[in-house]
Amino acid sequence: MKQNIASKFNYRIRRAQREADRYYNEPATLATDAFLGDNNGIITRYQNQELPSGYVVVRDMSGNLSVAYNQRVPLTPGLAIKVGYDPIQPVLFQVLSIRDYLVENPALNVPAHHETHEFPGTDTVFVSSFQFLPGMIYTTSNGFIATVYPIFFRKDTGKPGYFPGAEIDLEPYVPTAGAQVFTLCSDNSGNLVVIAGNSAGSIGLLSIEDFPEITDYHELWGVRLYAGMPGVGYQDCYDFRFGGSSSGGGGGGGGGASTLVLGLCRWSGVAGEDTFIFPDIVSEIQGIQINGVTQDPLTYTLDDMGQALVLDTALPYDAVVTANYTIEVL
């Protein structure tokens, strides 16, 4: 009996020792609430110094700043996060996660962080020429109604001209069969003028060369119209505002050599997709990358309208597609 009691006692001692060893030998996860970025929304600079790659500024609930390693959350200023130590890396202070008890990140009191969204920030927002307000064309769900915004231009006399803006119904210009292109212009007096271009059997047969030569007006927008279309969308509009002006009565002092403007576009492609629409009329594709890997120029083309990147082989999986291109401005 005494031997059994001793054995049980020794077993309990050994088990308690093992549990204590396990407790003290495994670092505890220490986490605390914080926000990503300093009070001005700066994430990757601390005390006027750029941080090493992978490190970010974090702000605790009292506004105190510190530096933590981050490989787990997006670089969004003001993001509600957990910071602390992970058992796998017990001596590395790092961002552990987004605070999962928040349904969404609060927008209130988010500090200024416009630099994040400006080139070459960590979350650059790309801007289409359609968003440039002077002379912008605006198409809505109202079918064929388009609004062209006001813009200043230069007349052939060298004096400034002004187009005050106008609304136009393009439905009367839609062909009964096939497709046709038109150019929306302003005359010297600021009136909207529609100039017809060439026709084709379908929109796939149209090219940029089918738009009319403008000699007496200031070009604003090109539009393609085709039989059976439900309405005019941005994919049917071509930005001619900055292509120079004519030498005739409605243009401005133009002419001279053309200028190449560099552009960059990024799409979130899905498996099976092979066509990607540019926000501009493209002169030439300089190169593309799929998930950061540069592609052979023989594996893609620019469509005849200069508006779409076409892959020879559809994406086999979801991927980020990036294209560098040029726009020719006269």
QUIWO-V410656 format. One record per run of one state. SS is the DSSP state (H for helix, E for strand, C for the rest). FROM is the first residue (numbers start at 1). LEN is the number of residues. If there is no record, write none. Layout:
ss=(SS;SS)
from=(FROM;FROM)
len=(LEN;LEN)
This chain:
ss=(C;H;C;E;C;E;C;E;C;E;C;E;C;E;C;E;C;H;C;H;C;E;C;E;C;E;C;E;C;E;C;H;C;E;C;E;C;H;C;H;C;E;C;H;E;C;E;C;E;C;E;C;E;C;H;E;C;E;C;E;C)
from=(1;2;26;30;37;45;47;49;51;55;61;65;70;80;87;89;99;114;118;129;132;137;140;145;149;151;155;160;164;166;170;171;174;179;187;192;201;203;206;208;211;218;227;234;237;240;259;270;275;278;284;291;293;295;297;300;303;308;312;319;330)
len=(1;24;4;7;8;2;2;2;4;6;4;5;10;7;2;10;15;4;11;3;5;3;5;4;2;4;5;4;2;4;1;3;5;8;5;9;2;3;2;3;7;9;7;3;3;19;11;5;3;6;7;2;2;2;3;3;5;4;7;11;1)
